């Protein structure tokens, strides 16, 4: 049983005339008769009773009519929905993003996307950078925004920008007197960072290890927002990705470039190969890349100057 046969049967059942039904479907009567006969053969019995003067439905034909109408309606609804999805008039995408990006830069891209595709729903999960990759790999989300993973497996990575790390500390902290913030000076104070496992903490530890320096942690937390808040309470100092600076400013903290060693890593979009993405997700990927093609477009002037000095 196929849609062509169902349409042929319903046209005949409604018109009770092969000639009228054939005209409505723009078919020849022999072609229409063949479609109905093929349907009867596939189902195993007669659906119509034909004589030289009359045409009527068999009991089985009468039973099929409402079923056939539901099948045709469901197919037409499905066809309409798919056309809307391919035209980006309907759909939903899910994005996993590390919290620091989700709270600062991501809203700009979401706004740009909504301006172009107002009918597409966007769901956002803010999770640790390491979890972002897992969620994409497990098909929980189509797109993930995180630091560039060391192992992509079968995923693709589209870089957005380079995120250099900065030191943050209270406005009245002794480090304010330093012309240049180095790790040696910073580590003389209680240090606050993320708990393991964390890509941010791993980057800090690996960079210091390469420089023959030891990281002594006084406090650790699960989220960067908590780290920034702990610094604002005077509990210590921290080194965070530069995209955390807006929250740091709001907490009245100083944000300074840090050197010896400098730490930085690319931020980008992790996803399946483009050919495996939905139309809506592929469009979002393009918007993300375009939005952050130049980081100047999404950074306040104060932040832009600071990032350029790192």
Backbone as CSV, one residue per row, in Angstrom:
resi,resn,N_x,N_y,N_z,CA_x,CA_y,CA_z,C_x,C_y,C_z
1,UNK,0.856,-1.193,0.000,0.000,0.000,0.000,0.889,1.239,0.000
2,UNK,0.661,2.138,-0.962,1.437,3.370,-1.012,0.493,4.560,-1.140
3,UNK,1.071,5.759,-1.054,0.254,6.969,-1.060,-0.491,7.168,-2.378
4,UNK,0.130,6.801,-3.470,-0.544,6.938,-4.764,-1.812,6.092,-4.790
5,UNK,-1.719,4.873,-4.275,-2.881,3.985,-4.236,-3.950,4.509,-3.281
6,UNK,-3.504,5.050,-2.136,-4.465,5.587,-1.153,-5.218,6.771,-1.736
7,UNK,-4.491,7.669,-2.404,-5.147,8.833,-3.013,-6.139,8.390,-4.098
8,UNK,-5.752,7.405,-4.874,-6.643,6.908,-5.931,-7.908,6.313,-5.331
9,UNK,-7.745,5.510,-4.290,-8.903,4.874,-3.651,-9.846,5.914,-3.053
10,UNK,-9.292,6.907,-2.324,-10.137,7.917,-1.693,-10.854,8.767,-2.739
11,UNK,-10.187,9.078,-3.847,-10.840,9.871,-4.894,-12.042,9.128,-5.467
12,UNK,-11.875,7.822,-5.694,-12.994,7.015,-6.214,-14.086,6.879,-5.165
13,UNK,-13.690,6.655,-3.901,-14.676,6.494,-2.823,-15.487,7.766,-2.622
14,UNK,-14.873,8.942,-2.792,-15.586,10.203,-2.612,-16.486,10.508,-3.806
15,UNK,-15.989,10.240,-5.016,-16.766,10.580,-6.224,-17.719,9.481,-6.634
16,UNK,-17.433,8.265,-6.205,-18.186,7.089,-6.659,-18.260,7.049,-8.180
17,UNK,-17.132,7.436,-8.776,-17.051,7.442,-10.236,-15.587,7.421,-10.621
18,UNK,-15.207,6.430,-11.444,-13.824,6.374,-11.899,-13.523,7.536,-12.838
19,UNK,-14.473,7.917,-13.638,-14.257,9.002,-14.598,-14.017,10.322,-13.869
20,UNK,-14.867,10.621,-12.879,-14.722,11.878,-12.117,-13.423,11.882,-11.324
21,UNK,-13.101,10.754,-10.679,-11.886,10.654,-9.873,-10.642,10.788,-10.744
22,UNK,-10.688,10.155,-11.913,-9.542,10.230,-12.824,-9.305,11.682,-13.265
23,UNK,-10.393,12.402,-13.522,-10.270,13.802,-13.927,-9.676,14.656,-12.804
24,UNK,-10.111,14.398,-11.560,-9.601,15.159,-10.420,-8.115,14.912,-10.191
25,UNK,-7.684,13.687,-10.426,-6.288,13.321,-10.188,-5.410,13.504,-11.426
26,UNK,-6.020,13.936,-12.521,-5.291,14.127,-13.777,-4.628,12.810,-14.219
27,UNK,-5.422,11.735,-14.139,-4.970,10.420,-14.566,-5.931,9.877,-15.612
28,UNK,-5.447,8.928,-16.373,-6.350,8.221,-17.276,-7.138,7.214,-16.452
29,UNK,-8.334,6.855,-16.933,-9.124,5.871,-16.198,-8.400,4.531,-16.070
30,UNK,-7.712,4.045,-17.100,-6.985,2.781,-16.934,-5.909,2.867,-15.846
31,UNK,-5.205,4.002,-15.785,-4.162,4.154,-14.766,-4.781,4.181,-13.367
32,UNK,-5.921,4.874,-13.222,-6.607,4.927,-11.928,-7.111,3.544,-11.526
33,UNK,-7.707,2.836,-12.460,-8.209,1.485,-12.180,-7.077,0.561,-11.762
34,UNK,-5.912,0.705,-12.379,-4.767,-0.127,-12.045,-4.283,0.164,-10.623
35,UNK,-4.300,1.428,-10.209,-3.870,1.780,-8.855,-4.791,1.161,-7.824
36,UNK,-6.109,1.258,-8.062,-7.073,0.682,-7.112,-6.950,-0.835,-7.078
37,UNK,-6.804,-1.445,-8.259,-6.657,-2.904,-8.325,-5.392,-3.359,-7.602
38,UNK,-4.304,-2.603,-7.747,-3.051,-2.952,-7.068,-3.211,-2.855,-5.558
39,UNK,-3.962,-1.847,-5.111,-4.217,-1.707,-3.676,-5.014,-2.895,-3.162
40,UNK,-6.052,-3.285,-3.894,-6.865,-4.436,-3.483,-6.016,-5.698,-3.411
41,UNK,-5.145,-5.887,-4.396,-4.300,-7.083,-4.402,-3.322,-7.091,-3.233
42,UNK,-2.786,-5.914,-2.894,-1.827,-5.857,-1.792,-2.507,-6.102,-0.443
43,UNK,-3.798,-5.738,-0.342,-4.526,-5.928,0.920,-5.214,-7.296,0.990
44,UNK,-5.433,-7.901,-0.161,-5.976,-9.255,-0.169,-7.458,-9.372,-0.402
45,UNK,-8.133,-8.331,-0.930,-9.571,-8.446,-1.168,-10.142,-7.222,-1.841
46,UNK,-11.429,-7.304,-2.197,-12.113,-6.236,-2.908,-12.470,-5.076,-1.984
47,UNK,-12.261,-3.863,-2.481,-12.643,-2.653,-1.752,-13.845,-1.980,-2.410
48,UNK,-14.037,-2.279,-3.689,-15.128,-1.680,-4.457,-15.885,-2.773,-5.203
49,UNK,-17.201,-2.580,-5.272,-18.036,-3.487,-6.068,-18.440,-2.748,-7.330
50,UNK,-18.092,-3.311,-8.482,-18.333,-2.640,-9.743,-19.347,-3.452,-10.567
51,UNK,-20.282,-2.742,-11.153,-21.162,-3.335,-12.166,-21.138,-2.370,-13.348
52,UNK,-21.875,-2.693,-14.392,-21.893,-1.805,-15.558,-22.583,-0.480,-15.241
53,UNK,-23.416,-0.468,-14.203,-24.177,0.746,-13.896,-23.869,1.343,-12.515
54,UNK,-23.360,0.542,-11.612,-23.180,1.053,-10.251,-21.762,0.792,-9.749
55,UNK,-21.406,1.586,-8.746,-20.120,1.444,-8.069,-20.370,1.682,-6.587
56,UNK,-19.916,0.776,-5.744,-20.138,0.930,-4.295,-18.951,0.352,-3.533
57,UNK,-18.860,0.752,-2.277,-17.801,0.260,-1.407,-18.215,-1.059,-0.776
58,UNK,-17.281,-1.969,-0.685,-17.510,-3.178,0.099,-17.393,-2.803,1.576
59,UNK,-17.846,-3.657,2.494,-17.665,-3.354,3.925,-16.201,-3.077,4.280
60,UNK,-15.290,-3.839,3.638,-13.856,-3.606,3.890,-13.429,-2.242,3.340
61,UNK,-14.010,-1.866,2.198,-13.705,-0.555,1.618,-14.187,0.565,2.529
62,UNK,-15.408,0.401,3.088,-15.928,1.408,4.015,-15.043,1.524,5.254
63,UNK,-14.521,0.390,5.735,-13.635,0.413,6.908,-12.311,1.104,6.592
64,UNK,-11.862,0.974,5.333,-10.573,1.559,4.964,-10.637,3.072,4.816
65,UNK,-11.792,3.619,4.447,-11.894,5.052,4.162,-11.369,5.921,5.301
66,UNK,-11.857,5.792,6.553,-11.334,6.664,7.624,-9.856,6.413,7.915
67,UNK,-9.434,5.146,7.767,-8.017,4.841,7.993,-7.165,5.527,6.935
68,UNK,-7.610,5.439,5.692,-6.874,6.044,4.586,-6.811,7.562,4.741
69,UNK,-7.908,8.180,5.221,-7.904,9.629,5.424,-6.874,10.020,6.496
70,UNK,-6.790,9.237,7.566,-5.807,9.539,8.621,-4.382,9.402,8.100
71,UNK,-4.143,8.330,7.333,-2.796,8.120,6.773,-2.415,9.284,5.870
72,UNK,-3.332,9.701,5.007,-3.047,10.785,4.072,-2.831,12.100,4.814
73,UNK,-3.653,12.355,5.835,-3.511,13.592,6.612,-2.182,13.614,7.349
74,UNK,-1.805,12.462,7.938,-0.530,12.393,8.650,0.644,12.606,7.702
75,UNK,0.540,12.019,6.527,1.622,12.199,5.558,1.723,13.666,5.125
76,UNK,0.571,14.291,4.840,0.588,15.684,4.405,1.125,16.588,5.518
77,UNK,0.771,16.280,6.778,1.307,17.045,7.904,2.821,16.870,8.011
78,UNK,3.272,15.617,7.826,4.705,15.343,7.884,5.434,16.057,6.756
79,UNK,4.843,16.029,5.575,5.450,16.684,4.423,5.558,18.193,4.651
80,UNK,4.496,18.769,5.203,4.486,20.202,5.474,5.530,20.561,6.538
81,UNK,5.619,19.726,7.582,6.590,19.985,8.646,8.017,19.925,8.114
82,UNK,8.314,18.929,7.309,9.666,18.794,6.785,10.024,19.962,5.861
83,UNK,9.063,20.410,5.072,9.322,21.563,4.209,9.629,22.794,5.050
84,UNK,8.894,22.949,6.161,9.151,24.086,7.050,10.525,23.973,7.702
85,UNK,10.909,22.742,8.078,12.226,22.555,8.691,13.345,22.883,7.708
86,UNK,13.222,22.405,6.474,14.248,22.685,5.483,14.286,24.164,5.112
87,UNK,13.151,24.854,5.278,13.102,26.287,5.003,13.425,27.109,6.250
88,UNK,13.802,26.439,7.349,14.115,27.084,8.636,12.937,27.896,9.157
89,UNK,11.741,27.369,8.925,10.538,27.962,9.470,10.029,27.197,10.687
90,UNK,10.713,26.112,11.031,10.301,25.278,12.155,11.502,24.460,12.593
91,UNK,11.608,24.226,13.895,12.688,23.371,14.363,13.185,23.768,15.734
92,UNK,14.119,22.980,16.231,14.704,23.234,17.545,16.136,22.723,17.536
93,UNK,17.035,23.478,18.131,18.411,23.020,18.276,18.829,23.143,19.732
94,UNK,19.762,22.291,20.129,20.280,22.310,21.490,21.774,22.601,21.448
95,UNK,22.202,23.490,22.339,23.604,23.891,22.419,24.096,23.683,23.840
96,UNK,25.256,23.073,23.983,25.925,22.989,25.278,27.079,23.982,25.256
97,UNK,27.194,24.775,26.306,28.244,25.794,26.340,28.849,25.871,27.727
98,UNK,30.143,26.105,27.779,30.753,26.341,29.086,30.143,27.616,29.658
99,UNK,29.878,27.641,30.965,29.114,28.731,31.583,29.678,30.121,31.324
100,UNK,31.004,30.269,31.342,31.592,31.593,31.146,31.223,32.175,29.789
101,UNK,31.157,31.333,28.765,30.782,31.786,27.431,29.271,32.017,27.357
102,UNK,28.508,31.100,27.953,27.046,31.206,27.912,26.566,32.493,28.572
103,UNK,27.264,32.921,29.629,26.828,34.098,30.382,27.331,35.412,29.799
104,UNK,28.272,35.344,28.855,28.849,36.589,28.366,28.675,36.795,26.864
105,UNK,29.202,35.899,26.065,29.226,36.112,24.618,28.097,35.429,23.853
106,UNK,27.626,34.302,24.344,26.631,33.528,23.593,25.342,34.302,23.303
107,UNK,24.805,35.106,24.240,23.551,35.820,23.942,23.597,36.645,22.660
108,UNK,24.748,37.201,22.320,24.862,37.981,21.086,24.586,37.112,19.866
109,UNK,25.169,35.909,19.838,24.955,35.009,18.703,23.509,34.521,18.657
110,UNK,22.937,34.220,19.827,21.540,33.768,19.868,20.623,34.864,19.329
111,UNK,20.917,36.105,19.699,20.123,37.234,19.194,20.223,37.326,17.673
112,UNK,21.434,37.224,17.152,21.622,37.288,15.698,20.883,36.163,14.993
113,UNK,20.928,34.964,15.589,20.256,33.807,14.995,18.737,34.020,14.988
114,UNK,18.218,34.518,16.104,16.774,34.728,16.213,16.293,35.783,15.227
115,UNK,17.136,36.766,14.948,16.769,37.790,13.971,16.582,37.182,12.588
116,UNK,17.398,36.194,12.272,17.323,35.546,10.951,16.288,34.428,10.909
117,UNK,16.183,33.667,12.001,15.318,32.484,12.028,14.451,32.503,13.287
118,UNK,13.446,33.370,13.319,12.648,33.562,14.544,11.809,32.361,14.953
119,UNK,11.609,31.403,14.049,10.739,30.268,14.362,11.512,29.046,14.893
120,UNK,12.827,29.142,14.984,13.631,28.032,15.481,13.864,28.209,16.981
121,UNK,13.506,27.201,17.761,13.739,27.234,19.202,15.190,26.859,19.510
122,UNK,15.760,27.546,20.479,17.146,27.281,20.870,17.187,26.947,22.359
123,UNK,17.697,25.771,22.681,17.851,25.348,24.079,19.339,25.339,24.421
124,UNK,19.681,25.871,25.595,21.086,25.997,25.991,21.324,25.284,27.311
125,UNK,22.351,24.445,27.346,22.818,23.813,28.580,24.181,24.410,28.912
126,UNK,24.330,25.011,30.091,25.645,25.518,30.474,26.309,24.504,31.399
127,UNK,27.376,23.908,30.904,28.074,22.831,31.614,29.580,23.042,31.452
128,UNK,30.361,22.307,32.241,31.807,22.417,32.151,32.300,22.059,30.751
129,UNK,33.422,22.660,30.373,33.962,22.480,29.028,34.139,21.006,28.670
130,UNK,34.606,20.210,29.637,34.832,18.789,29.364,33.512,18.055,29.081
131,UNK,32.458,18.458,29.783,31.157,17.808,29.612,30.540,18.183,28.266
132,UNK,30.848,19.379,27.777,30.337,19.817,26.479,30.677,18.796,25.402
133,UNK,31.922,18.372,25.366,32.368,17.421,24.340,31.626,16.100,24.479
134,UNK,31.438,15.646,25.709,30.709,14.389,25.942,29.275,14.491,25.453
135,UNK,28.628,15.623,25.704,27.226,15.791,25.299,27.085,15.777,23.780
136,UNK,28.044,16.367,23.083,28.009,16.338,21.614,28.266,14.920,21.120
137,UNK,29.265,14.269,21.693,29.594,12.911,21.274,28.493,11.912,21.534
138,UNK,27.684,12.157,22.601,26.581,11.253,22.957,25.261,11.653,22.311
139,UNK,25.308,12.626,21.394,24.108,13.090,20.672,23.070,13.728,21.580
140,UNK,23.494,14.263,22.726,22.573,14.982,23.593,22.315,16.389,23.073
141,UNK,23.303,16.962,22.401,23.175,18.268,21.756,23.869,18.188,20.406
142,UNK,23.505,19.102,19.510,24.164,19.120,18.196,25.425,19.965,18.200
143,UNK,25.411,21.054,18.976,26.542,21.974,18.984,27.046,22.169,20.404
144,UNK,28.360,22.271,20.546,28.955,22.547,21.840,29.983,23.649,21.706
145,UNK,30.059,24.516,22.714,31.042,25.602,22.706,31.964,25.415,23.893
146,UNK,33.254,25.263,23.621,34.201,24.937,24.685,35.620,25.244,24.226
147,UNK,36.574,25.011,25.135,37.974,25.086,24.733,38.276,23.933,23.781
148,UNK,39.223,24.147,22.907,39.561,23.121,21.919,39.989,21.832,22.614
149,UNK,39.290,20.730,22.373,39.639,19.463,23.038,40.970,18.917,22.512
150,UNK,41.655,18.193,23.363,42.909,17.564,22.933,42.645,16.350,22.057
151,UNK,41.458,15.747,22.218,41.102,14.565,21.423,39.684,14.743,20.905
152,UNK,39.549,14.934,19.600,38.237,15.179,19.004,37.514,13.905,18.595
153,UNK,38.249,12.794,18.492,37.672,11.540,18.003,37.047,11.786,16.638
154,UNK,35.729,11.625,16.502,35.087,11.805,15.199,34.374,13.151,15.089
155,UNK,34.662,14.063,16.009,34.011,15.365,16.008,34.844,16.384,15.238
156,UNK,34.187,17.478,14.864,34.866,18.588,14.196,34.961,19.764,15.153
157,UNK,35.975,20.604,14.972,36.149,21.786,15.810,36.291,23.009,14.915
158,UNK,35.433,24.023,15.153,35.467,25.265,14.402,35.873,26.388,15.357
159,UNK,37.110,26.892,15.265,37.580,27.916,16.205,36.828,29.233,16.049
160,UNK,36.590,29.896,17.180,35.941,31.201,17.189,36.934,32.310,17.529
161,UNK,37.751,32.086,18.562,38.756,33.076,18.942,39.701,32.452,19.960
162,UNK,40.792,33.158,20.243,41.767,32.714,21.234,41.423,33.348,22.579
163,UNK,41.251,32.537,23.603,40.937,33.046,24.940,42.187,32.953,25.812
164,UNK,42.806,34.100,26.085,43.950,34.145,26.978,43.477,34.288,28.415
165,UNK,44.212,33.717,29.339,43.827,33.750,30.741,44.326,35.032,31.402
166,UNK,43.569,35.514,32.386,43.911,36.734,33.116,43.905,36.466,34.613
167,UNK,44.650,37.285,35.337,44.649,37.219,36.803,43.566,38.150,37.326
168,UNK,42.850,37.703,38.361,41.849,38.557,38.997,42.118,38.613,40.495
169,UNK,41.929,39.799,41.068,42.135,39.986,42.507,41.393,41.255,42.928
170,UNK,41.137,41.422,44.234,40.383,42.590,44.698,41.095,43.902,44.401
171,UNK,40.312,44.986,44.372,40.856,46.296,44.038,41.914,46.763,45.031
172,UNK,41.779,46.367,46.312,42.713,46.821,47.340,43.840,45.816,47.599
173,UNK,44.048,44.906,46.670,45.039,43.851,46.862,46.459,44.400,46.636
174,UNK,47.465,43.871,47.351,48.849,44.325,47.162,49.356,44.194,45.724
175,UNK,48.790,43.267,44.944,49.229,43.096,43.555,48.943,44.322,42.700
176,UNK,48.076,45.189,43.161,47.784,46.399,42.399,49.025,47.255,42.191
177,UNK,49.976,47.124,43.095,51.192,47.940,43.003,52.172,47.390,41.965
178,UNK,51.945,46.167,41.502,52.849,45.541,40.544,52.608,46.076,39.131
179,UNK,53.683,46.461,38.455,53.551,46.925,37.067,53.229,45.774,36.130
180,UNK,53.688,44.569,36.483,53.482,43.378,35.664,53.144,42.219,36.581
181,UNK,52.095,41.490,36.255,51.666,40.362,37.083,52.301,39.080,36.548
182,UNK,53.113,38.453,37.369,53.733,37.177,36.996,53.175,36.076,37.881
183,UNK,53.351,34.852,37.433,52.896,33.714,38.228,53.639,33.642,39.562
184,UNK,54.905,33.981,39.539,55.687,33.927,40.773,55.094,34.838,41.829
185,UNK,54.710,36.039,41.425,54.107,36.977,42.368,52.707,36.525,42.776
186,UNK,51.954,36.003,41.824,50.576,35.602,42.091,50.507,34.446,43.080
187,UNK,51.417,33.498,42.952,51.359,32.289,43.777,51.832,32.510,45.208
188,UNK,52.196,33.744,45.525,52.517,34.050,46.916,51.247,34.222,47.748
189,UNK,50.100,34.243,47.081,48.821,34.452,47.766,47.941,33.201,47.619
190,UNK,46.932,33.101,48.478,45.995,31.968,48.394,45.390,31.921,46.992
191,UNK,45.455,30.742,46.380,45.016,30.595,44.992,43.704,29.823,44.937
192,UNK,42.777,30.338,44.126,41.450,29.725,43.959,41.304,29.273,42.516
193,UNK,40.842,28.051,42.315,40.666,27.557,40.943,39.541,26.530,40.903
194,UNK,39.368,25.901,39.744,38.310,24.906,39.579,38.752,23.542,40.104
195,UNK,37.762,22.749,40.464,38.030,21.389,40.925,38.420,20.505,39.752
196,UNK,39.120,19.424,40.034,39.383,18.408,39.023,38.140,17.524,38.866
197,UNK,37.827,16.976,37.682,38.539,17.262,36.433,38.016,18.553,35.816
198,UNK,38.878,19.371,35.326,38.496,20.627,34.689,39.575,20.971,33.680
199,UNK,39.165,21.325,32.472,40.144,21.679,31.443,40.892,22.952,31.815
200,UNK,40.201,23.882,32.489,40.849,25.124,32.913,41.950,24.816,33.921
201,UNK,41.619,23.999,34.917,42.635,23.659,35.916,43.784,22.874,35.275
202,UNK,43.459,21.962,34.380,44.499,21.173,33.721,45.436,22.068,32.915
203,UNK,44.883,23.083,32.234,45.718,24.005,31.468,46.663,24.770,32.384
204,UNK,46.149,25.220,33.531,46.983,25.962,34.482,48.088,25.063,35.025
205,UNK,47.705,23.871,35.469,48.684,22.956,36.061,49.750,22.547,35.050
206,UNK,49.329,22.235,33.830,50.291,21.798,32.809,51.249,22.926,32.420
207,UNK,50.712,24.140,32.307,51.561,25.276,31.944,52.589,25.562,33.029
208,UNK,52.155,25.507,34.295,53.083,25.756,35.395,54.111,24.630,35.508
209,UNK,53.670,23.403,35.273,54.600,22.277,35.332,55.684,22.426,34.272
210,UNK,55.295,22.865,33.071,56.275,23.080,32.009,57.263,24.181,32.372
211,UNK,56.811,25.107,33.236,57.677,26.208,33.663,58.380,25.894,34.986
212,UNK,58.306,24.633,35.395,58.928,24.195,36.653,58.390,24.967,37.857
213,UNK,57.068,25.156,37.852,56.414,25.834,38.971,55.320,24.930,39.513
214,UNK,55.060,25.058,40.814,54.066,24.213,41.466,52.843,25.036,41.848
215,UNK,51.674,24.496,41.533,50.429,25.171,41.879,49.930,24.656,43.226
216,UNK,49.844,25.552,44.192,49.293,25.214,45.497,47.922,25.863,45.596
217,UNK,46.908,25.033,45.749,45.516,25.509,45.726,44.995,25.641,47.146
218,UNK,44.487,26.821,47.458,43.884,27.047,48.773,42.406,26.669,48.766
219,UNK,41.705,27.019,47.690,40.270,26.727,47.571,39.976,26.331,46.122
220,UNK,39.028,25.431,45.948,38.575,25.132,44.586,37.062,25.050,44.559
221,UNK,36.504,25.220,43.365,35.050,25.261,43.194,34.684,24.555,41.904
222,UNK,33.383,24.349,41.727,32.906,23.612,40.561,32.683,24.516,39.351
223,UNK,32.378,25.802,39.595,32.074,26.725,38.504,32.972,27.956,38.568
224,UNK,33.290,28.524,37.408,34.098,29.737,37.368,33.383,30.911,38.028
225,UNK,32.061,30.944,37.932,31.318,32.018,38.590,31.553,31.995,40.096
226,UNK,31.671,30.796,40.660,31.935,30.666,42.091,33.358,31.112,42.414
227,UNK,34.293,30.759,41.544,35.688,31.189,41.739,35.763,32.710,41.785
228,UNK,35.108,33.378,40.836,35.133,34.838,40.792,34.509,35.416,42.053
229,UNK,33.423,34.818,42.497,32.753,35.309,43.698,33.637,35.146,44.936
230,UNK,34.346,34.039,45.016,35.237,33.806,46.156,36.372,34.834,46.178
231,UNK,36.871,35.195,45.001,37.904,36.234,44.931,37.336,37.568,45.405
232,UNK,36.105,37.857,45.014,35.487,39.133,45.415,35.266,39.213,46.922
233,UNK,35.207,38.060,47.587,35.050,38.028,49.043,36.399,38.114,49.760
234,UNK,37.475,38.284,48.991,38.786,38.439,49.590,39.435,37.150,50.038
235,UNK,38.984,36.008,49.475,39.514,34.717,49.900,40.833,34.377,49.222
236,UNK,41.186,35.096,48.151,42.426,34.801,47.453,42.433,35.405,46.063
237,UNK,43.316,34.885,45.218,43.440,35.347,43.833,43.134,34.178,42.904
238,UNK,42.957,34.472,41.628,42.643,33.403,40.672,43.117,33.793,39.281
239,UNK,43.215,32.786,38.427,43.478,32.984,37.004,42.320,32.327,36.246
240,UNK,41.662,33.107,35.396,40.456,32.640,34.714,40.523,33.007,33.235
241,UNK,39.717,32.349,32.395,39.646,32.750,30.984,39.196,34.202,30.869
242,UNK,39.656,34.888,29.843,39.364,36.302,29.689,37.872,36.576,29.524
243,UNK,37.095,35.587,29.098,35.651,35.813,28.963,34.950,35.929,30.310
244,UNK,35.670,35.693,31.411,35.088,35.884,32.750,35.223,37.325,33.225
245,UNK,35.874,38.166,32.442,36.216,39.498,32.935,34.988,40.343,33.233
246,UNK,33.891,40.166,32.453,32.707,40.986,32.698,32.158,40.721,34.094
247,UNK,32.083,39.450,34.476,31.625,39.131,35.825,32.593,39.683,36.859
248,UNK,33.898,39.607,36.550,34.901,40.134,37.488,34.734,41.635,37.676
249,UNK,34.469,42.361,36.578,34.236,43.799,36.702,33.007,44.082,37.569
250,UNK,31.983,43.283,37.364,30.759,43.477,38.150,30.997,43.238,39.638
251,UNK,31.990,42.408,39.948,32.342,42.144,41.343,33.425,43.109,41.835
252,UNK,33.719,44.139,41.041,34.708,45.168,41.391,36.097,44.570,41.610
253,UNK,36.483,43.668,40.714,37.803,43.057,40.778,38.713,43.659,39.714
254,UNK,39.997,43.582,39.965,40.974,43.963,38.961,41.240,42.785,38.039
255,UNK,41.346,43.046,36.741,41.672,42.024,35.747,42.959,42.448,35.065
256,UNK,43.974,41.605,35.170,45.272,41.964,34.611,45.850,40.811,33.791
257,UNK,46.558,41.153,32.722,47.273,40.107,31.965,48.282,39.429,32.876
258,UNK,48.531,38.173,32.630,49.499,37.426,33.433,50.549,36.817,32.513
259,UNK,51.791,36.816,32.968,52.869,36.316,32.117,53.763,35.368,32.893
260,UNK,54.678,34.789,32.138,55.714,33.899,32.702,55.118,32.751,33.518
261,UNK,54.377,31.847,32.925,54.018,31.776,31.502,52.642,32.368,31.216
262,UNK,52.400,32.728,29.947,51.069,33.092,29.495,50.292,31.806,29.201
263,UNK,48.990,31.845,29.408,48.159,30.674,29.158,47.004,31.076,28.243
264,UNK,46.808,30.325,27.201,45.711,30.604,26.290,45.295,29.355,25.537
265,UNK,44.056,29.357,25.090,43.552,28.215,24.340,42.398,28.659,23.472
266,UNK,42.274,28.041,22.315,41.196,28.428,21.404,39.835,27.994,21.935
267,UNK,38.858,28.878,21.762,37.459,28.571,22.044,36.755,28.389,20.712
268,UNK,35.925,27.377,20.617,35.241,27.145,19.355,34.042,26.235,19.502
269,UNK,33.523,25.828,18.369,32.322,24.988,18.311,32.727,23.547,18.016
270,UNK,32.271,22.637,18.869,32.470,21.206,18.663,31.155,20.615,18.164
271,UNK,31.223,19.836,17.110,30.003,19.221,16.569,30.373,18.049,15.678
272,UNK,29.354,17.338,15.235,29.569,16.301,14.243,29.944,16.983,12.917
273,UNK,30.496,16.253,11.955,30.776,16.873,10.652,29.550,17.594,10.114
274,UNK,29.771,18.713,9.432,28.668,19.562,8.981,27.590,18.785,8.228
275,UNK,27.996,17.781,7.454,27.028,17.016,6.664,26.053,16.242,7.548
276,UNK,26.404,16.038,8.824,25.532,15.298,9.742,24.650,16.208,10.591
277,UNK,24.796,17.518,10.437,24.011,18.459,11.232,22.640,18.696,10.606
278,UNK,21.670,19.026,11.458,20.384,19.463,10.938,20.566,20.806,10.243
279,UNK,19.595,21.175,9.407,19.664,22.456,8.716,19.739,23.597,9.727
280,UNK,18.947,23.487,10.804,18.925,24.542,11.815,20.266,24.655,12.530
281,UNK,20.885,23.520,12.852,22.173,23.535,13.546,23.278,24.069,12.641
282,UNK,23.254,23.691,11.369,24.257,24.194,10.427,24.151,25.708,10.291
283,UNK,22.924,26.218,10.293,22.730,27.671,10.219,23.258,28.349,11.479
284,UNK,23.049,27.717,12.654,23.570,28.274,13.906,25.093,28.274,13.905
285,UNK,25.704,27.232,13.368,27.162,27.179,13.276,27.680,28.365,12.458
286,UNK,27.030,28.652,11.345,27.434,29.780,10.514,27.281,31.103,11.273
287,UNK,26.190,31.244,12.021,25.960,32.473,12.784,27.026,32.636,13.866
288,UNK,27.365,31.558,14.556,28.401,31.624,15.589,29.736,32.076,14.992
289,UNK,30.103,31.477,13.873,31.375,31.836,13.225,31.358,33.295,12.776
290,UNK,30.245,33.729,12.181,30.143,35.113,11.715,30.135,36.104,12.871
291,UNK,29.439,35.750,13.956,29.317,36.662,15.095,30.667,36.960,15.729
292,UNK,31.509,35.931,15.807,32.797,36.117,16.476,33.961,36.152,15.487
293,UNK,33.642,36.486,14.217,34.706,36.592,13.212,35.736,37.615,13.657
294,UNK,35.274,38.670,14.313,36.181,39.606,14.983,35.653,39.812,16.379
295,UNK,36.474,39.512,17.360,36.032,39.585,18.751,35.685,41.007,19.146
296,UNK,36.188,42.012,18.391,35.891,43.406,18.701,34.399,43.693,18.660
297,UNK,33.677,42.961,17.808,32.249,43.220,17.635,31.422,42.863,18.857
298,UNK,31.949,42.039,19.767,31.149,41.570,20.888,31.762,41.930,22.228
299,UNK,32.823,42.759,22.224,33.494,43.118,23.468,33.350,44.607,23.756
300,UNK,33.045,44.997,25.000,33.072,46.398,25.359,34.476,46.961,25.147
301,UNK,34.588,48.272,24.957,35.874,48.889,24.653,36.922,48.573,25.707
302,UNK,36.562,48.671,26.988,37.507,48.393,28.060,38.043,46.973,27.961
303,UNK,37.140,46.028,27.705,37.541,44.629,27.609,38.391,44.389,26.371
304,UNK,38.063,45.071,25.266,38.780,44.893,24.023,40.232,45.322,24.178
305,UNK,40.438,46.481,24.785,41.797,46.962,24.993,42.597,46.014,25.871
306,UNK,41.913,45.460,26.875,42.599,44.546,27.776,42.984,43.268,27.061
307,UNK,42.076,42.733,26.265,42.349,41.485,25.552,43.509,41.673,24.577
308,UNK,43.563,42.854,23.943,44.623,43.105,22.977,45.974,43.256,23.640
309,UNK,45.954,43.608,24.935,47.228,43.783,25.644,47.779,42.494,26.190
310,UNK,46.954,41.405,26.121,47.382,40.115,26.693,48.312,39.409,25.724
